[in-house]
């Protein structure tokens, strides 16, 4: 069953077409990564399919039209981890994660709410940091707070908009390991917005590339090719297999002297 179905999506901003006639789906327990140069509409896609931007076409979650969901109903099924995590001085990690329970709370927090938050802290490996304040932890730890808050929503579908932005390679490796663990434990479907193509190859079942005037969608082996990458990015490249993980990786000609 498809958890997300997007059909003939068009998004216009300031009389300019940002996304034109895009059709794709995300299946149950699948990970789909969206890639492409800056400014082609990847974050616009996230905002449109979650109802934050007007669009033409059709978007369905779990077979139901997006427009039939209230904000609260959608947030009970779909969680978004944004690329920037807000930092409120003095605000504790556990309190930030607890915000993910808002779509489920009617009058007051219940025992289940506390249990779900504790489970999210465990999954994101934040238990030892739960009483720290957001302004005293690292960027990588903040990323895990954002992930834990999304998990506290108990979503069936998780959207991560550039979750590795501004992180060094060690934190990226840690976050990648967490995503593998969480997907295995929770059987979540994931939509990832990424810039790192080799990382997307390691994490994903399928890839969706945004080119200037064309989309490339398919299994990793099908679309992660030198011709597709040169068409999308305009840079000479070599695609090969990373001997450390057996996944396709990319080497770029950065045109240095």
C-alpha positions as CSV (number, residue, x, y, z in Angstrom):
1,X,0.0,0.0,0.0
2,X,1.2,3.5,-0.9
3,X,1.6,5.8,2.2
4,X,2.0,8.8,-0.1
5,X,0.7,9.3,-3.7
6,X,1.5,12.5,-5.6
7,X,-0.1,12.9,-8.9
8,X,0.5,15.7,-11.5
9,X,1.8,18.1,-8.8
10,X,2.4,21.7,-9.8
11,X,3.6,24.4,-7.4
12,X,3.8,28.0,-8.4
13,X,5.5,30.7,-6.3
14,X,5.5,34.4,-7.3
15,X,4.1,33.4,-10.8
16,X,7.0,31.1,-11.3
17,X,6.6,27.4,-11.8
18,X,8.8,25.6,-9.2
19,X,7.5,22.0,-9.6
20,X,5.7,21.0,-12.8
21,X,3.8,17.8,-13.3
22,X,5.5,15.6,-10.7
23,X,4.1,12.1,-10.1
24,X,5.5,9.6,-7.6
25,X,4.6,7.5,-4.6
26,X,6.2,6.1,-1.4
27,X,5.3,2.6,-0.5
28,X,4.8,1.1,3.0
29,X,8.2,0.7,4.8
30,X,10.0,2.2,1.8
31,X,12.7,4.9,1.9
32,X,12.7,7.4,-1.0
33,X,15.3,10.1,-1.2
34,X,14.8,13.4,-3.1
35,X,18.0,15.0,-4.5
36,X,19.0,17.8,-6.8
37,X,20.8,21.2,-7.0
38,X,19.9,24.1,-4.7
39,X,16.7,26.0,-5.6
40,X,15.0,23.3,-7.7
41,X,12.1,22.8,-5.3
42,X,13.0,20.0,-2.9
43,X,11.9,21.9,0.3
44,X,9.0,23.3,-1.7
45,X,7.9,19.8,-2.3
46,X,7.8,19.0,1.4
47,X,5.8,22.2,2.2
48,X,3.3,21.5,-0.6
49,X,2.7,17.8,0.3
50,X,2.2,18.7,3.9
51,X,-0.4,21.4,3.1
52,X,1.8,24.5,3.8
53,X,1.8,25.7,0.2
54,X,-1.0,25.8,-2.4
55,X,-0.6,23.4,-5.3
56,X,-2.4,21.9,-8.3
57,X,-2.7,18.1,-8.7
58,X,-3.4,15.5,-6.0
59,X,-1.7,14.4,-2.9
60,X,-2.9,11.4,-0.9
61,X,-1.7,10.0,2.4
62,X,-2.7,6.4,3.1
63,X,-5.2,6.6,0.3
64,X,-6.9,9.7,1.6
65,X,-6.8,13.1,0.0
66,X,-4.5,15.6,1.8
67,X,-7.3,18.2,1.7
68,X,-9.6,16.0,3.8
69,X,-7.2,16.0,6.8
70,X,-7.2,18.5,9.5
71,X,-3.7,19.7,10.7
72,X,-4.1,17.6,13.8
73,X,-5.2,14.5,11.9
74,X,-2.3,14.8,9.5
75,X,0.2,15.3,12.4
76,X,-0.9,12.1,14.0
77,X,0.2,10.1,10.9
78,X,2.9,12.2,9.3
79,X,5.9,13.9,11.1
80,X,8.4,16.3,9.5
81,X,11.9,16.9,10.8
82,X,13.0,20.3,9.5
83,X,16.5,21.1,8.5
84,X,16.9,23.8,11.1
85,X,16.2,23.1,14.8
86,X,15.0,26.0,16.9
87,X,17.1,26.7,20.0
88,X,15.3,28.2,23.0
89,X,17.8,29.1,25.8
90,X,16.9,27.2,29.0
91,X,14.5,24.8,27.2
92,X,15.4,21.2,28.1
93,X,15.9,18.3,25.6
94,X,13.1,16.3,27.1
95,X,10.6,19.2,26.9
96,X,11.5,19.8,23.3
97,X,10.9,16.1,22.5
98,X,7.6,16.3,24.4
99,X,6.3,18.8,21.9
100,X,5.8,15.9,19.5
101,X,2.9,14.8,21.6
102,X,0.8,17.9,21.0
103,X,-1.2,16.3,18.1
104,X,-2.3,13.5,20.5
105,X,-3.0,15.5,23.7
106,X,-6.7,16.4,24.4
107,X,-6.7,18.0,27.8
108,X,-3.6,16.9,29.7
109,X,-0.7,14.6,29.3
110,X,-1.3,10.9,30.0
111,X,0.9,8.0,31.1
112,X,1.1,7.0,27.5
113,X,2.4,10.4,26.5
114,X,5.3,10.1,29.0
115,X,6.0,6.6,27.8
116,X,6.2,7.6,24.2
117,X,8.5,10.5,24.9
118,X,10.8,8.2,26.9
119,X,10.8,5.7,24.0
120,X,11.7,8.5,21.6
121,X,14.5,9.6,23.8
122,X,15.8,6.0,23.9
123,X,15.6,5.5,20.1
124,X,17.4,8.8,19.5
125,X,20.0,7.9,22.2
126,X,19.2,11.1,24.2
127,X,18.4,9.6,27.6
128,X,21.6,10.9,29.2
129,X,21.0,14.4,27.7
130,X,17.3,14.7,28.5
131,X,17.9,17.3,31.3
132,X,20.4,19.3,29.3
133,X,19.2,22.6,27.8
134,X,19.2,23.1,24.0
135,X,21.7,25.9,24.1
136,X,24.3,23.6,25.7
137,X,24.3,20.7,23.3
138,X,26.1,20.2,19.9
139,X,24.6,20.5,16.4
140,X,24.6,16.7,16.0
141,X,22.7,16.3,19.3
142,X,20.2,19.0,18.2
143,X,19.6,17.0,15.1
144,X,18.8,14.0,17.3
145,X,16.4,16.1,19.3
146,X,14.5,17.0,16.1
147,X,14.4,13.4,15.2
148,X,13.1,12.3,18.6
149,X,10.4,15.0,18.6
150,X,9.2,13.7,15.2
151,X,9.2,10.1,16.6
152,X,7.2,11.3,19.6
153,X,4.3,12.0,17.2
154,X,4.2,8.2,16.6
155,X,4.0,8.8,12.8
156,X,3.6,6.1,10.2
157,X,5.4,8.3,7.7
158,X,8.5,10.4,8.5
159,X,9.8,13.2,6.3
160,X,13.3,14.5,7.0
161,X,14.3,17.7,5.2
162,X,18.1,17.8,5.0
163,X,18.6,16.1,8.4
164,X,22.4,16.1,7.9
165,X,22.8,19.8,7.0
166,X,25.7,21.5,8.8
167,X,26.8,18.2,10.4
168,X,30.3,16.8,10.2
169,X,31.0,13.3,8.9
170,X,31.0,11.7,12.4
171,X,27.6,13.1,13.3
172,X,26.3,12.1,9.9
173,X,27.5,8.5,10.4
174,X,25.8,8.5,13.9
175,X,22.5,9.9,12.5
176,X,22.6,7.4,9.6
177,X,23.0,4.5,12.0
178,X,20.1,5.8,14.1
179,X,17.8,6.0,11.0
180,X,18.6,2.4,10.1
181,X,17.8,1.3,13.6
182,X,14.6,3.3,13.8
183,X,13.3,2.1,10.5
184,X,14.0,-1.5,11.5
185,X,12.3,-1.1,14.9
186,X,9.3,1.0,13.8
187,X,8.8,-0.2,10.2
188,X,8.4,3.5,9.1
189,X,8.2,4.8,5.6
190,X,10.7,7.6,5.0
191,X,11.0,10.5,2.6
192,X,14.4,12.1,2.8
193,X,15.5,15.4,1.3
194,X,19.3,15.1,0.9
195,X,22.3,16.7,-0.9
196,X,24.7,13.8,-0.2
197,X,24.1,11.4,-3.1
198,X,26.3,8.7,-1.7
199,X,24.5,8.9,1.7
200,X,21.1,8.7,-0.2
201,X,22.4,5.6,-2.0
202,X,23.2,3.9,1.3
203,X,19.9,4.8,3.0
204,X,17.3,4.5,0.2
205,X,15.3,2.0,-1.8
206,X,14.6,4.5,-4.6
207,X,15.8,7.9,-5.6
208,X,14.0,10.9,-7.1
209,X,16.3,13.5,-8.8
210,X,15.0,17.0,-9.6
211,X,16.6,18.3,-12.8
212,X,16.0,21.7,-14.4
213,X,13.2,20.4,-16.6
214,X,13.0,16.7,-15.9
215,X,12.6,14.3,-13.0
216,X,14.5,11.0,-12.7
217,X,12.8,8.4,-10.5
218,X,13.7,4.7,-9.9
219,X,15.7,2.2,-8.0
220,X,19.2,3.3,-6.9
221,X,20.9,1.1,-9.5
222,X,18.6,2.4,-12.2
223,X,18.9,6.2,-11.7
224,X,22.3,6.6,-9.9
225,X,24.3,6.8,-13.1
226,X,26.9,9.1,-14.5
227,X,24.6,10.3,-17.3
228,X,21.8,11.2,-14.9
229,X,24.1,13.0,-12.5
230,X,25.7,15.0,-15.3
231,X,22.3,15.9,-16.6
232,X,21.1,17.0,-13.2
233,X,24.2,18.7,-11.8
234,X,26.2,19.6,-15.0
235,X,29.4,18.2,-13.5
236,X,31.6,15.3,-14.7
237,X,31.5,12.4,-12.4
238,X,32.3,8.7,-11.8
239,X,29.8,6.3,-10.1
240,X,31.3,3.3,-8.5
241,X,30.8,0.9,-5.5
242,X,32.0,1.9,-2.1
243,X,34.0,-1.1,-0.8
244,X,33.1,-0.2,2.8
245,X,29.3,-0.7,2.4
246,X,28.8,-2.2,-1.0
247,X,26.6,0.7,-2.1
248,X,27.0,3.0,-5.1
249,X,29.0,6.2,-4.4
250,X,29.9,9.3,-6.5
251,X,33.2,10.9,-7.3
252,X,33.1,14.4,-8.8
253,X,35.4,16.4,-11.0
254,X,35.5,19.7,-9.2
255,X,37.5,21.2,-12.0
256,X,40.4,22.2,-9.6
257,X,43.8,22.8,-11.0
